[in-house]
Amino acid sequence: MKQLAVSSFAYRYNIGFDGFASPRPLTAENFLRRAGDLGFQGVQICENLGIAKMSREELLRIKELARELGLFIEVGMNGAEKENLLLHREIAETLGSDFVRVVLGGKSRKTEAEAAEASKGFTYTIGSVLPLFKQSKIRIGMENHFDLPTRWLKAIADAVNDEYLGLILDTTNCIHFLERPEEALEICRGRIVSVHLKDYSVKKIEAGHCISGTVLLDGELSVQPFLDACDSIVMEMTIRRPEGFTADQILQWEDEAVAVSAGRLMDCVKR
């Protein structure tokens, strides 16, 4: 049975980031309420909601609200240093979460030498903390991001070779390394524990191409193979705000885009 969750990164503008100050920043509690209203079974609370800086009391309030709404919680973090991994293990324990999404972090390592060196370091670090995660029955999912090509993430998972470590396949992050989503899917097979579902479009522009996010099913992604890849599906959004919109209009536009994508995702799963 599919488990459908929504990531806090679906609400980039409502939450706000360095390039956009939300006039009404979405709180973790209201994020959970929106997820419940849209029909999701769970949420992934990531670094854009400042989860690492929340107090224990704040985390316990979120845990209780999730219980009331019938939502499971996944934790998202960026930066696979030992101390950060252990901090997010504690956060997951407090929230009653059994899953931590890890973006390895750091610069984009595009040369073979850089990727090999980084892969070796991450293999050691994750391998060293994994026994503690296992004690707490918390799984780690490494997400393909902008730090390492997908095959190097697969190499880390293969080297550690533990059921508590798997791969999260993001359907658009791989494009950073000029990997098609379908290619990344084939690389990850056998290690996928979750899919981050986002659609995208490619348009020819003067002297190049523009790749941009879209509402689900409005782009080029063949959704079904990714739904078939595993039972854990987390919806995200990477859509650039419309030009000329006021801040309030941007928040409303994003709300509507998330709602449309959520409805389409659930329709796809029912088929």
C-alpha positions as CSV (number, residue, x, y, z in Angstrom):
1,M,0.0,0.0,0.0
2,K,1.3,3.4,-1.0
3,Q,2.3,5.8,1.8
4,L,1.9,9.4,0.5
5,A,3.6,12.3,2.3
6,V,4.3,15.9,1.5
7,S,7.6,17.6,2.1
8,S,8.0,21.0,3.7
9,F,9.9,21.9,0.5
10,A,6.5,21.8,-1.3
11,Y,6.0,25.2,0.4
12,R,9.2,27.0,-0.4
13,Y,7.6,30.4,-0.7
14,N,5.1,30.0,2.1
15,I,7.9,29.1,4.5
16,G,10.4,31.5,2.9
17,F,14.1,31.3,2.1
18,D,17.0,33.6,1.4
19,G,15.6,34.8,-1.9
20,F,12.0,35.3,-0.7
21,A,10.7,36.6,2.6
22,S,7.2,35.2,3.2
23,P,4.8,37.8,4.6
24,R,3.2,35.0,6.7
25,P,5.8,32.3,7.2
26,L,4.2,28.9,7.4
27,T,4.7,27.2,10.8
28,A,5.3,23.5,11.2
29,E,1.9,23.2,12.9
30,N,0.1,24.8,10.0
31,F,2.1,22.7,7.5
32,L,0.8,19.6,9.2
33,R,-2.7,20.9,9.1
34,R,-2.4,21.6,5.3
35,A,-1.1,18.1,4.8
36,G,-4.0,16.6,6.6
37,D,-6.5,18.7,4.7
38,L,-5.0,17.6,1.4
39,G,-5.4,14.0,2.3
40,F,-1.7,13.0,2.9
41,Q,-0.8,10.3,5.3
42,G,2.4,11.9,6.5
43,V,4.8,14.8,6.3
44,Q,8.5,15.3,5.9
45,I,9.7,18.2,8.0
46,C,13.0,19.5,6.6
47,E,15.6,22.0,7.3
48,N,13.7,24.9,5.7
49,L,11.3,24.7,8.7
50,G,14.3,25.0,11.1
51,I,13.8,21.6,12.7
52,A,17.3,21.5,14.1
53,K,16.7,24.6,16.1
54,M,13.4,23.6,17.6
55,S,13.2,23.0,21.4
56,R,12.1,19.7,22.8
57,E,8.8,21.2,23.8
58,E,8.2,22.4,20.2
59,L,9.0,19.0,18.8
60,L,6.6,17.3,21.3
61,R,3.8,19.7,20.3
62,I,4.4,18.7,16.7
63,K,4.4,15.1,17.6
64,E,1.1,15.4,19.4
65,L,-0.5,17.3,16.6
66,A,0.6,14.7,14.1
67,R,-1.0,12.1,16.3
68,E,-4.2,14.0,16.4
69,L,-4.2,14.4,12.6
70,G,-3.2,10.8,12.0
71,L,0.0,11.7,10.2
72,F,3.4,10.0,10.3
73,I,6.5,12.2,10.4
74,E,9.8,11.9,8.5
75,V,12.7,14.1,9.4
76,G,14.8,15.9,6.8
77,M,18.4,17.2,7.3
78,N,21.3,18.6,5.2
79,G,24.9,18.0,6.0
80,A,26.1,14.4,6.8
81,E,28.6,15.3,9.5
82,K,28.6,13.0,12.5
83,E,27.3,15.5,15.0
84,N,24.5,16.6,12.7
85,L,23.5,13.0,12.0
86,L,23.3,12.3,15.7
87,L,21.4,15.5,16.4
88,H,18.7,14.5,13.9
89,R,18.6,11.0,15.3
90,E,17.6,12.6,18.6
91,I,15.1,14.8,16.9
92,A,13.5,11.8,15.1
93,E,13.3,9.9,18.5
94,T,11.5,12.9,20.1
95,L,9.1,13.1,17.2
96,G,8.5,9.4,17.1
97,S,9.8,9.2,13.6
98,D,11.5,6.1,12.2
99,F,13.0,7.8,9.1
100,V,15.6,10.5,8.5
101,R,16.2,11.9,5.0
102,V,19.8,12.9,4.6
103,V,21.2,15.3,2.0
104,L,24.9,14.7,2.2
105,G,25.7,18.4,1.5
106,G,28.7,20.3,0.5
107,K,29.9,21.4,-2.9
108,S,29.0,19.8,-6.2
109,R,31.6,17.1,-6.8
110,K,31.7,16.6,-10.6
111,T,35.2,15.1,-11.1
112,E,35.8,11.5,-10.5
113,A,38.6,12.2,-8.0
114,E,36.3,14.6,-6.0
115,A,33.4,12.2,-6.0
116,A,35.5,9.2,-5.0
117,E,37.1,11.1,-2.1
118,A,33.8,12.4,-0.8
119,S,32.1,9.0,-1.2
120,K,34.8,7.4,0.9
121,G,34.3,9.9,3.7
122,F,30.5,9.7,3.7
123,T,30.7,5.9,3.7
124,Y,32.8,6.0,6.8
125,T,30.7,8.6,8.6
126,I,27.4,7.1,7.9
127,G,28.7,3.6,8.7
128,S,30.0,4.8,12.0
129,V,26.6,6.2,13.2
130,L,24.3,3.6,11.7
131,P,24.5,1.3,14.7
132,L,23.0,4.0,16.9
133,F,20.2,4.6,14.4
134,K,19.5,0.9,14.3
135,Q,19.3,0.8,18.1
136,S,16.5,3.4,17.8
137,K,14.9,1.6,14.8
138,I,15.4,4.7,12.6
139,R,16.3,4.2,9.0
140,I,18.4,6.6,7.0
141,G,17.5,7.5,3.4
142,M,20.2,9.3,1.3
143,E,18.7,11.7,-1.2
144,N,20.3,12.3,-4.6
145,H,21.0,16.0,-4.5
146,F,23.5,18.4,-6.0
147,D,26.5,17.0,-4.1
148,L,27.3,13.6,-5.8
149,P,26.2,11.9,-9.0
150,T,23.7,9.2,-8.3
151,R,26.0,6.3,-9.0
152,W,28.3,7.5,-6.1
153,L,25.3,7.5,-3.7
154,K,24.6,4.0,-4.8
155,A,28.2,3.1,-4.2
156,I,27.9,4.4,-0.6
157,A,24.8,2.3,0.0
158,D,26.4,-0.7,-1.5
159,A,29.5,-0.3,0.7
160,V,27.6,0.1,3.9
161,N,25.1,-2.6,2.8
162,D,22.6,-2.4,5.6
163,E,18.9,-2.5,5.6
164,Y,18.8,0.6,7.7
165,L,20.4,2.6,4.9
166,G,18.7,3.2,1.5
167,L,18.4,5.7,-1.3
168,I,15.8,8.4,-1.8
169,L,15.3,9.1,-5.5
170,D,14.4,12.7,-6.3
171,T,13.0,12.9,-9.8
172,T,14.6,16.2,-10.7
173,N,17.7,16.7,-8.5
174,C,19.6,14.2,-10.8
175,I,19.2,16.7,-13.7
176,H,21.9,18.8,-12.0
177,F,24.4,16.1,-13.2
178,L,22.7,15.8,-16.6
179,E,21.1,12.5,-15.5
180,R,17.6,11.8,-16.8
181,P,15.3,10.7,-14.0
182,E,14.8,7.3,-15.7
183,E,18.6,6.8,-15.7
184,A,18.8,7.7,-12.0
185,L,16.0,5.2,-11.4
186,E,17.9,2.4,-13.0
187,I,21.0,3.2,-11.0
188,C,19.1,3.2,-7.7
189,R,17.2,0.0,-8.2
190,G,17.5,-2.4,-5.3
191,R,18.3,0.4,-2.8
192,I,15.3,2.7,-3.2
193,V,13.4,3.3,0.0
194,S,11.5,6.5,-1.0
195,V,10.8,8.6,-4.1
196,H,10.6,12.4,-4.0
197,L,8.1,13.2,-6.8
198,K,8.5,16.4,-8.8
199,D,7.7,17.1,-12.4
200,Y,9.7,19.3,-14.8
201,S,9.7,20.8,-18.3
202,V,12.5,21.4,-20.8
203,K,12.1,24.3,-23.2
204,K,14.4,25.5,-26.0
205,I,15.5,29.1,-25.5
206,E,17.9,31.3,-27.3
207,A,21.4,29.7,-27.2
208,G,20.3,26.9,-24.8
209,H,17.6,25.1,-22.9
210,C,15.6,26.0,-19.8
211,I,14.7,23.3,-17.3
212,S,12.1,24.3,-14.8
213,G,9.6,22.7,-12.3
214,T,5.9,22.3,-13.1
215,V,2.7,21.2,-11.5
216,L,2.6,17.4,-11.4
217,L,1.6,15.9,-14.8
218,D,2.1,19.2,-16.6
219,G,5.7,18.3,-17.5
220,E,7.8,15.6,-19.0
221,L,8.1,13.1,-16.2
222,S,6.6,9.7,-16.7
223,V,5.1,9.3,-13.2
224,Q,4.1,5.7,-13.1
225,P,7.6,4.1,-13.1
226,F,8.5,6.1,-10.1
227,L,5.2,5.2,-8.3
228,D,6.0,1.6,-9.0
229,A,9.6,1.9,-7.6
230,C,8.5,1.8,-4.0
231,D,5.6,2.3,-1.6
232,S,6.9,5.5,0.0
233,I,6.1,8.6,-2.1
234,V,6.9,12.2,-0.9
235,M,5.6,15.0,-3.0
236,E,7.7,18.1,-3.4
237,M,7.5,21.2,-5.6
238,T,10.2,23.1,-7.5
239,I,8.3,25.8,-9.4
240,R,9.6,29.3,-9.9
241,R,7.3,32.0,-8.8
242,P,5.4,34.0,-11.5
243,E,6.9,37.3,-12.4
244,G,5.0,40.4,-11.4
245,F,3.1,38.7,-8.6
246,T,2.9,40.3,-5.1
247,A,4.1,38.4,-2.2
248,D,0.5,37.5,-1.2
249,Q,-0.3,36.4,-4.7
250,I,2.8,34.1,-4.7
251,L,1.6,32.4,-1.5
252,Q,-1.8,31.8,-2.9
253,W,-0.4,30.6,-6.3
254,E,1.8,28.1,-4.4
255,D,-1.0,26.9,-2.3
256,E,-3.1,26.2,-5.4
257,A,-0.2,24.5,-7.2
258,V,0.4,22.2,-4.3
259,A,-3.3,21.3,-4.0
260,V,-3.5,20.5,-7.8
261,S,-0.4,18.4,-7.7
262,A,-1.6,16.5,-4.5
263,G,-5.0,15.8,-6.2
264,R,-3.3,14.5,-9.3
265,L,-0.9,12.3,-7.3
266,M,-3.7,10.7,-5.4
267,D,-5.6,10.1,-8.6
268,C,-2.5,8.4,-10.1
269,V,-2.2,6.1,-7.1
270,K,-5.9,5.1,-7.3
271,R,-5.6,3.9,-10.9
